[in-house]
Amino acid sequence: KAADPLFENEEEYKEFTERHSKDKVERGDISEATDGVYIGIDAGSTTLKCAVIDGKGRLLHSVYKPNSGNPVPLVLDFLRQLYKDNPDIKVLGSASTGYGEEIIKNAFGVDIGIVETVAHFYAAKYFRPEVDFILDIGGQDIKCFKVRNNAIDSIMLNEACSSGCG
């Protein structure tokens, strides 16, 4: 038997999209970030995500692309372009996460590495302080986190590395 549809009708779908459209990242203009910026790099198993935010948490610039199994040259390109376009930019801090967390941290002198599950938890709490479940469908695995008493209580991970989950 085929799985049941995600939405029974158009009204359910509209309700879903309206509910999810409320949680948006505030954006800003990188040229106005005179107080400095923070850089976050997620070197995942299949993709690279880089974000530049200001002290108010506004997203000023981002990149999302396949990493071809080697995120280092892509991060280098990202940083070169960032400094070329914004020569006076002041980076106040940086963090990396994902499968390539350590290589990026060491290759570029990133300030801190953060475990991916913790990064997802902080992000989910930002939008939904009462979050109680997080599902991360990544390029190499799928992780399910249960949250209880404002902390990750348990993590379930698919057993086999299944390239291309995401």
C-alpha positions in Angstrom: 0.0 0.0 0.0 1.2 3.5 -0.8 1.8 5.9 2.0 -0.9 8.3 3.0 -0.5 11.8 1.5 1.1 14.4 3.6 -1.9 16.7 3.2 -5.5 15.6 2.8 -6.5 18.7 1.0 -5.5 22.2 -0.3 -6.5 23.8 3.0 -4.1 21.6 5.1 -1.3 22.4 2.7 -2.0 26.2 3.0 -2.1 25.9 6.8 1.3 24.1 6.7 2.9 26.7 4.4 1.5 29.6 6.4 2.8 28.1 9.7 6.3 27.5 8.3 6.6 30.8 6.5 6.4 32.6 9.9 9.9 31.4 10.9 12.3 33.4 8.7 15.8 34.5 9.2 16.1 38.3 9.4 18.3 39.6 6.7 20.6 42.7 6.6 23.0 44.4 4.3 26.7 43.4 4.7 27.8 46.8 3.7 26.2 48.2 6.9 28.0 45.7 9.2 30.5 48.2 10.5 30.6 46.6 14.0 31.9 43.3 12.6 30.5 40.0 11.5 30.6 36.3 12.4 31.2 33.5 10.0 29.6 30.0 10.2 30.7 27.1 8.0 28.9 23.8 7.7 31.1 21.4 5.8 28.7 18.6 5.4 29.3 15.3 3.7 27.8 16.4 0.4 27.3 20.2 0.7 29.0 23.3 2.0 27.0 26.1 3.7 28.7 29.3 4.7 26.9 32.2 6.5 27.9 35.7 7.5 25.8 37.2 10.3 26.0 40.4 12.3 25.8 40.9 16.1 22.0 41.0 15.9 21.9 37.6 14.2 20.8 38.9 10.8 22.0 37.0 7.8 24.1 39.2 5.7 25.5 36.7 3.1 25.4 33.0 2.5 26.6 30.3 0.1 25.2 26.8 -0.4 26.8 24.4 -2.9 27.9 20.8 -3.4 31.3 20.3 -1.9 32.5 17.5 -4.3 34.1 15.7 -1.4 36.6 18.5 -0.7 35.3 21.6 1.1 38.6 23.3 1.7 39.0 25.0 -1.7 35.4 26.0 -1.7 35.8 27.7 1.7 39.0 29.4 0.5 37.0 30.7 -2.5 34.2 31.9 -0.3 36.6 33.8 2.0 38.6 35.3 -0.8 35.4 36.6 -2.4 34.1 37.8 0.9 37.2 39.9 1.5 37.4 41.0 -2.1 33.8 42.3 -2.0 34.2 43.7 1.5 37.8 44.7 2.1 37.1 46.5 5.4 35.1 43.7 6.9 36.0 42.8 10.5 35.4 39.2 11.4 34.7 38.9 15.2 34.4 35.2 15.3 34.0 32.0 13.4 32.6 28.5 13.8 32.5 25.3 11.8 30.4 22.2 12.0 29.5 19.1 10.0 31.6 16.2 8.8 34.4 18.6 7.8 34.3 20.5 11.0 37.9 19.7 12.1 39.6 20.1 8.7 37.9 23.5 8.2 38.8 24.5 11.7 42.4 23.6 11.3 42.8 24.8 7.7 41.5 28.2 8.3 42.1 28.9 12.0 38.3 28.9 12.8 37.7 29.9 16.4 35.4 27.0 17.4 34.0 23.7 16.2 30.5 22.8 17.2 29.0 19.3 17.0 26.4 19.3 14.3 23.6 18.0 16.6 24.2 20.8 19.0 24.2 23.4 16.1 20.8 22.0 15.0 19.5 22.2 18.5 20.5 25.9 18.9 19.0 26.7 15.5 15.7 25.0 16.3 15.5 26.7 19.7 16.0 30.1 18.1 12.9 29.6 16.0 10.9 27.4 18.4 12.1 27.6 22.0 9.7 24.8 23.0 11.2 22.4 20.4 10.9 18.7 21.4 12.0 16.9 18.3 14.5 17.6 15.5 15.0 15.5 12.3 18.2 16.1 10.3 18.3 14.5 6.9 21.9 14.8 5.8 23.9 13.7 2.9 25.3 10.6 4.7 22.9 9.9 7.5 19.6 10.8 9.2 19.6 11.9 12.8 16.5 12.2 15.0 16.9 14.1 18.3 14.4 14.1 21.2 14.6 17.2 23.3 13.5 17.1 26.9 14.0 19.7 29.7 15.7 22.1 27.3 18.4 19.6 26.4 19.0 16.9 23.8 17.7 13.8 25.6 18.4 11.1 22.9 19.6 10.7 19.4 18.7 8.1 16.9 20.9 7.6 13.9 20.3 5.4 10.9 22.7 2.4 11.2 24.2 2.3 7.7 26.0 5.1 6.0 23.6 5.7 3.1 25.2 8.2 0.8 22.7 10.6 -0.6 20.1 10.6 2.2 19.5 14.3 1.7 
